[in-house]
Amino acid sequence: MHAAIAALRAGRPVDTATWSSFWDELSADTLGPGEPASLMAALSLDGVVPDTLANLARSLHARRTGPVRAFPGAVNVVGTGGGVSTFNVSTAAAFVATTLGARVVKTGSRAYSSKFGSIDLLDRLGIPLTKSYDETAAWLDRHGIAFAGYFVYPVELTVLARRILPLPMKPYGRALNLLGPFLPALPGTRQLTGLPNPGLLPLARRLAAAVEDRDIWLVTNNVGADELISFADNAVLPGPDAPEILLNRRNLQLADGSLPDLAAVADNDRLVEHFLDVVSGRAGEVATQTVALNAAALAIAAERETGWRNAMDSALAAMRDGAVRNLIEAVRTGKPSPLLSRAASGA
């Protein structure tokens, strides 16, 4: 049994060198039968030492080879999952923030705790993931937004999944979703990452400290969702040395609401229709304000806006005047973003 698996099972920390040894043996296919699945099962247990996961992230970042393109000034919004199920708030917010002038390189995953993950929704919308850094840059230039594909993640994760076959990866979704936001190589990007409960903050801070190519803003709230929620008490931590920002419906003058207002659509065939209603401000006040709040956070992180209320008002206007819907249609059809076209013509 590899030392990393033995340490995980015993509740001991795993250092970076031991993780590197595991990845070496994984790549060389010299691990024992069942060891890759055993590792994922051990990672999914409660009580994994936080530094173990931070060291795992560091070991994978250190193995990255090949050219990695930077996207200075771009932003990403991605949650860790595992909380209450909502509609695709972060994907909606990414489109809205783009209409506010933010450049967005979004990562995501398929569903684990929710009904549809961001990739599941993009499939239904007919929007592909990019396959390289150059393609991502081209999408940014054309639309102001790009959905980065699996190439931004460590190749070792793909090898691990293949070694586990025929077992599925979904049973290990909790561990993968928690680690996922901290593993892509996206230099120059500022990232907003939501946590489903404040108890994950110490671990998330360690994971964020293991990421050296971008700033990570952590978000949590008191209702169990991994995004900013308009009616909740939210906390935003914009880096280790910055003061915590507290946001709630009282200081932002927002409507009261509850989690059912943010529920995923019940009818699978209405997924796209519901999403387009959301980004058009037609899915109810709570849904509209929640998306606008997350878009405001992205616009502020991208330094396109400053005040939270002003940023929200800009987001609400973009949703209701059709700008977001027009952007999505341009992305779906491959046409240049109408916003970028207007900017290029001096309008």
N, C-alpha and C positions, 0 to 999 in steps of 0.2 A: 504493500500500500504506500502510495506517495506520501511524503511528509506533510504536504499541505492538507490532504484529506484527514490524516491522523490527528493533526493539530485542530482542525475544525471540529471533528467529532469529540475531542477532549475539551473543547472550549478554550483552547490556547490561541494566542495571536499567531498570525502567519506573516513573516516579514517579506520584504520585496524580493530578496534573493531566492527564497523558497518558492514564491510565485513564479519567478523567472524560470526556475528549474522545472516547474510543472508545465509551463508553456513550451519549453524546449522539448520535453518528452511527448507532449501532445502533438507538436508539429512533426516530430520524428516517428510518431505512432509506436512508441515503445511503452506506453502505459499498459497496465494489466487490463484484462477484460472487465468491463463494468466500472472502471475507475472514473471516467468522465461523468457518468450518471451519478456515481457516488459523491463526487465533488459537488455537483449541482444540488443534490439532496441535502448535503451538509450545509451548503450556503443558504438554503432555504429555511434552516432551523432558527428558532429564536435564540438569542444569546450569542450570536456571532460578534466577536470583538470589533468595535468600530474601526480601530486601526488596521485590522485585517482587510476590511473592504477598501480602505484608503490605499493600503499597500498594493492590493490587487489592481486598482486603477492606475497607480504609479507604474507598476510593472508593465502594464499594457501600453501606456503612453510611451515608455522608454523603448518599446520594441517597434514603434512606428517607423517605417522606412518609406522612401520614395518622396516625391514632391508633394507638399501640402500648401495649398493656396490660401492666403489670408483674405478675409472679408472685413476690412476695417470699417467700423461704424455700423455694421449690420447687427441685427438682434434676432434672438430665437426665443420661443416660449414653448416649454415642454415640461409636463408634470411627471412625477414618479409613479402615478397610478396608485391603486390599492385603496382609494377612498370611496366615497359615495359615488354612484353612477350619475353622470350628467350628460347632456348632449356635448358635442365637440366644441367646447368654449374656446380652447386655445387656438384651434384652427380658424375659427371665426374671427378671433381677435387678431390673428396674424394678417388676415386680409384687410381688416379695418385699419390696422396700424400702417399698412402699406399705403392706403389712401391718404394718410396723414403725412406721408413723406419718409417714413421709416423704410430702410432696406431690410428685408426679412429673409433669413435663411432658416427654415423650420425643419426640425427633426421630429420624429415621432415613432409610433409603433402600432402594431395591430392590437386588438382588444385583449385585455387580460381581465380587469375587474369591470370594465364598462361594456356596453353592448357593441359599440363600434369604436375602434381606435382611429387615430387620424389617418393611418394608411388605408384602413377599410373605407373611410369616407372618401378619400382621394380617388380610390379605385372606382367608386360609384360616380364620382364627378367626372371621371375621365381625365384626371390630371396625373401625369406620371412623376415618379421620383427621378431626380437627376442621377446620372451614372458616373460623374467625374467632377473634379473641381472646375475644370474649364466649362463644362456644360452648366454647372451651377452659376458660374459668373455670367454666362450668356443669358440664362433665365433672369438673373437679377437685372441685367442691362435692358432686357426686353420688357419685363413685367414689374420689376421692383421687388419680386418675391420669388423664392425657389424652395422646393421641398427636397432636401438632400437625401439621397438614397443610402444604401447600406455601406457604400464605399468609405463613408466617414468614420465607421466603427472599426475596431480592431479586427483583423482577419482571423485572429484566434477564436473569436466567437463563432464564426462560420465553421471553422474546423471542429470546434467543440460540439456544435449541433450535429455535424455529420458523424462524429464518433458516437453520439448518443443514439442515433438511429438504430432500430426502428422505433425507439421510444420517442414520444413527442416532447417538445420543449415547453409546452404550455403549463405543465405542473410546476415548472420552475419560474413562472412568470413573475412572481412576487419579487424574487431576488434580482432578476434581470431588469424589471421595470425600475426598481430602486436604483440600481447601478447605471442604467442606460443613459440618463441625461448627463452623466459625468464622464462618459467614455468617448464620444465623438471627437475628432480632430477638426476644430473650427476656429482657427486662430483669428484674433481680431474681433470676434463676435461677442457681444454682451448678451447674457442669457438670463431669462426669467424662469425659475424652476419652482413649481408648487409642490408642497408636501401635504399629505392628508391629515396630519396632526402635528402639533408643536413638539411632541415627544421625539420626533425624528430630527429635530434641529441639530443636536450635537453630532449625530452621525453625518447629516448633510453638510455641516460645516467642515468636517474632516474630509469628506469627499470633494467638496469645492476647493479646499486647500491643495488637493492633489492635482488640480487642473491648472496648468500654467499658461495656457494659450488664450484664455478669455476670462472676463469677469462674470461671476455668477451671482445673480440676485436671488435670494431665497424668499419664498412666500408661504405663509400658513394662515389658518383661520380657525374659528371655533365651531365650525359645522362639519368638518371632516371631508372637505373637498380639496383637491390639489390645484386650485386656482383661486384667484381673487373672486369673492362673492359679494354682490352689491349690498345685501342685507346683513352680512356677517361682520364680526370684528376681525379685521385682517391685519397682519403684520408683514411688512416688507423689509428685508435686511439686505441693503445694497452694498455688500462687501463686508469684510471682517472689521474694518475700522470706521465704517460709517454708522451714524445713529439709526436706530430702528424707526421706521415710518409706520404709524398707526392709521388705518383707514376704516371707516365704518359709515353706515348710512346717515348717521347724525352729522358728522363733520363734512360729509359730501352732499347732504340734503337729497338722499335717495329714498325710493319707495321701500316699504317693508315687504317681506316675502318669505317664502319657505322653499325647501329643496324640491318639492313637486313642481314648482315653477320652472325648474331647470332640468326636468327629467328628459331622458332620451326619448325619441319618438317611438311609439309602441308598434306602429306598422312599418316593417322593414322597407316596404315599397315606397314609403313616403320620406325616406331618409334625406334624399337630395332636396325634395320640395320643402321639407321642414328646415333644412339648413339654409336654403335661400330665403325663406321667411325670416329666419333669425337674423341674417346679415342685412336684411332690409328693414329691420325694426318692427316686424309684424308678428313676433312670437310672444308678445306680452311685455309689459314694462320691466319686470324683473330680469327676464332673459336679455332684453335689450341693454339694460343698464349694466348687467354683469359682463357682457361682451365689451361694452364701451369702457368699463373700468380696466379690464385686462389690456385692451388696446391702448388706453391711456398710459399704462405702465410701460408698454413697449415703446411708445412714442417718447416718453420721458427718458427711458434707458438709451434710446437712440439719439437723444438730445435734439429732438424735433419739437418738443413741447417742454414747458417748465411747470406751471401750476397744474395740479391734479384736476380741479374743477374745469378749468379752461380746456385741458386735454380731453376730458370726458365730453364736454359740449361739442368739441370738434369731431369726436368719434360718433356721437349721436347724430350730428348733422350729416356726416358721410354715409351713415347707414340709411337714413330716412330720405336723402335726396337721390339715392340710386347709385352713388359712386362706387360703393363696395360691390353691389350686384354687377355693375358694368365691368369692374376689374375681374371678377370671377369668370364672367363670360369671355373676356379677352384671353384669360389664361387657359380656359377650356378649349378654345378654338385656335390657340396659338398666335393670335393677333397681338401686336404691341399694346401695352397698357395705354388706355386713353389718357391717363394722368401723365405718363411720360411723354406721350405724343404732344399733349398741350404744352408741357414744359419746354420741349424741344423747339416748338414753334413760337415760343415767347408769350403764349397766352397766359 
